[in-house]
């Protein structure tokens, strides 16, 4: 290393090197040496306390539905929330656990998601698509006393990037949790 370059680094001044490659100029900033071997009495750098250490959470939504709301009422709320692109109206029917989600037009394509993760997934879905139609057309096991029910909705949506119209079906299943119907799965089916 040249004596001039060593003097710049030791003196504590940042060094900026610009390199031009085939893909264009790239700038690299070299910070001053952290441990100055000539000054052993220097105090260690103090770190700043991070104020925002909590995980991000979804905004508080509406109150949870009444416990006596049957599965048809829950499906109706999910339908209205999806049509109106109101994420909180869907999420208020989440239980304590994660929900299996796999929806065409969203990213990531599938997995188990918490309420907070689902908030951002639906926000992105509604940001990058326009729901033209969402309507439940089929219900299963809603009146035979089972603790799991499901419904199928027909969905038409456009992608914002190219305006193409897509059609699919959305399968939504519910299960009983503490005398309340909650969403257990949402997935696209063809």
C-alpha positions as CSV (number, residue, x, y, z in Angstrom):
1,X,0.0,0.0,0.0
2,X,1.4,3.4,-0.9
3,X,2.5,5.8,1.9
4,X,-0.1,8.4,0.9
5,X,-3.0,5.9,1.0
6,X,-1.8,4.7,4.4
7,X,-1.7,8.3,5.7
8,X,-5.3,8.9,4.5
9,X,-6.6,5.7,6.2
10,X,-4.7,6.3,9.4
11,X,-5.8,9.9,9.7
12,X,-9.4,8.8,9.8
13,X,-10.6,10.3,6.5
14,X,-12.8,8.1,4.4
15,X,-11.4,7.0,1.1
16,X,-13.7,6.8,-2.0
17,X,-12.6,4.6,-4.8
18,X,-14.4,4.6,-8.1
19,X,-14.0,1.7,-10.4
20,X,-15.2,1.5,-13.9
21,X,-16.2,-2.0,-15.1
22,X,-18.0,-3.3,-18.1
23,X,-21.3,-2.7,-16.4
24,X,-20.6,0.9,-15.4
25,X,-19.0,2.8,-12.6
26,X,-19.2,1.4,-9.1
27,X,-18.3,3.4,-6.0
28,X,-16.8,1.8,-2.9
29,X,-16.4,3.6,0.3
30,X,-13.8,2.5,2.7
31,X,-14.3,3.5,6.3
32,X,-11.4,4.5,8.6
33,X,-9.6,1.8,10.4
34,X,-11.6,0.8,13.5
35,X,-8.6,-0.2,15.6
36,X,-5.8,2.3,15.5
37,X,-2.8,0.3,16.6
38,X,-0.8,3.5,17.5
39,X,-3.4,4.8,20.0
40,X,-4.1,2.1,22.6
41,X,-5.8,4.5,25.0
42,X,-8.7,5.4,22.8
43,X,-12.2,4.6,24.1
44,X,-14.3,2.1,22.2
45,X,-17.0,3.5,20.0
46,X,-20.4,3.8,21.8
47,X,-23.3,2.2,20.0
48,X,-26.6,4.0,19.7
49,X,-29.5,2.4,21.4
50,X,-32.1,1.1,18.9
51,X,-35.4,2.6,19.8
52,X,-37.7,0.5,17.5
53,X,-36.8,-3.1,18.4
54,X,-40.3,-4.5,18.3
55,X,-41.6,-6.5,15.4
56,X,-43.9,-4.7,13.1
57,X,-47.6,-5.7,13.5
58,X,-50.7,-5.2,11.5
59,X,-52.8,-2.3,12.5
60,X,-55.6,-3.0,14.9
61,X,-58.7,-3.9,13.2
62,X,-62.3,-4.0,14.0
63,X,-63.5,-5.9,17.0
64,X,-63.8,-9.7,16.6
65,X,-67.3,-10.8,15.6
66,X,-69.7,-12.0,18.1
67,X,-69.3,-15.6,19.2
68,X,-72.7,-16.6,17.9
69,X,-71.8,-15.6,14.3
70,X,-72.3,-18.8,12.2
71,X,-70.1,-19.8,9.3
72,X,-72.4,-18.2,6.7
73,X,-72.0,-14.8,8.5
74,X,-68.2,-15.3,8.5
75,X,-68.2,-16.1,4.8
76,X,-70.3,-13.1,4.1
77,X,-67.8,-10.8,5.9
78,X,-64.9,-12.4,4.0
79,X,-66.7,-11.8,0.7
80,X,-67.5,-8.2,1.6
81,X,-63.9,-7.6,2.7
82,X,-62.5,-9.1,-0.4
83,X,-64.8,-7.2,-2.7
84,X,-64.0,-3.9,-0.9
85,X,-60.3,-4.8,-0.6
86,X,-60.7,-4.3,3.2
87,X,-57.9,-6.5,4.7
88,X,-59.1,-6.0,8.3
89,X,-62.5,-7.3,7.5
90,X,-60.9,-10.6,6.4
91,X,-58.3,-10.7,9.2
92,X,-60.8,-10.3,12.0
93,X,-61.8,-13.9,11.4
94,X,-58.3,-15.2,12.1
95,X,-57.9,-17.4,15.1
96,X,-54.8,-17.9,17.4
97,X,-52.8,-20.0,14.9
98,X,-51.5,-19.5,11.4
99,X,-53.6,-19.7,8.3
100,X,-52.6,-21.7,5.2
101,X,-52.6,-19.3,2.2
102,X,-51.9,-20.0,-1.5
103,X,-53.5,-17.3,-3.8
104,X,-52.8,-16.7,-7.4
105,X,-51.7,-13.1,-8.0
106,X,-49.9,-12.8,-4.7
107,X,-46.4,-13.4,-3.5
108,X,-45.2,-15.5,-1.8
109,X,-47.2,-18.3,-3.6
110,X,-48.0,-20.3,-0.5
111,X,-47.3,-21.1,3.1
112,X,-48.5,-20.8,6.7
113,X,-49.0,-17.1,7.7
114,X,-49.7,-15.3,10.9
115,X,-52.3,-12.5,11.1
116,X,-49.5,-9.9,10.8
117,X,-47.9,-11.6,7.8
118,X,-51.3,-12.1,6.2
119,X,-52.0,-8.4,6.5
120,X,-49.0,-7.5,4.3
121,X,-49.8,-10.4,1.9
122,X,-53.3,-9.1,1.3
123,X,-52.2,-5.5,1.1
124,X,-49.8,-6.5,-1.7
125,X,-52.5,-8.6,-3.4
126,X,-55.0,-5.8,-3.4
127,X,-52.3,-3.3,-4.5
128,X,-51.2,-5.3,-7.5
129,X,-54.6,-6.7,-8.6
130,X,-58.0,-5.2,-9.1
131,X,-60.8,-7.5,-7.9
132,X,-63.6,-7.4,-10.5
133,X,-65.7,-10.1,-8.9
134,X,-65.6,-12.2,-5.7
135,X,-68.7,-14.2,-4.7
136,X,-69.2,-17.4,-2.7
137,X,-71.1,-19.8,-4.9
138,X,-70.8,-23.1,-3.0
139,X,-71.0,-24.0,0.7
140,X,-70.2,-27.3,2.3
141,X,-71.0,-28.7,5.8
142,X,-72.4,-25.5,7.1
143,X,-75.5,-26.9,8.6
144,X,-74.6,-30.5,9.6
145,X,-72.9,-29.7,12.9
146,X,-69.3,-30.3,11.9
147,X,-66.5,-28.3,13.3
148,X,-65.0,-27.7,9.9
149,X,-66.7,-26.0,7.0
150,X,-65.7,-24.6,3.7
151,X,-67.0,-22.4,0.8
152,X,-65.8,-21.8,-2.7
153,X,-65.9,-18.3,-4.3
154,X,-65.6,-17.3,-7.9
155,X,-63.1,-14.6,-8.4
156,X,-62.2,-12.4,-11.4
157,X,-59.3,-10.0,-11.1
158,X,-57.0,-7.9,-13.3
159,X,-53.3,-7.5,-12.8
160,X,-52.3,-3.9,-12.6
161,X,-49.2,-4.3,-14.7
162,X,-50.8,-5.5,-17.9
163,X,-54.6,-5.4,-17.3
164,X,-55.2,-9.0,-18.2
165,X,-58.3,-10.6,-16.7
166,X,-57.9,-13.8,-14.7
167,X,-60.6,-16.1,-13.3
168,X,-60.1,-18.6,-10.6
169,X,-61.9,-20.0,-7.5
170,X,-61.0,-19.3,-3.9
171,X,-61.4,-22.0,-1.4
172,X,-61.9,-20.8,2.2
173,X,-62.2,-23.2,5.1
174,X,-63.2,-22.4,8.6
175,X,-62.9,-24.3,11.9
176,X,-64.3,-23.8,15.4
177,X,-62.0,-22.3,17.9
178,X,-63.3,-21.5,21.3
179,X,-66.9,-21.4,20.0
180,X,-66.0,-19.0,17.2
181,X,-65.6,-19.7,13.5
182,X,-62.1,-18.8,12.3
183,X,-60.3,-19.1,9.0
184,X,-58.0,-22.0,8.6
185,X,-57.2,-22.0,4.9
186,X,-57.5,-19.7,1.8
187,X,-56.3,-21.0,-1.5
188,X,-56.8,-20.6,-5.2
189,X,-58.1,-23.5,-7.2
190,X,-58.5,-23.8,-10.9
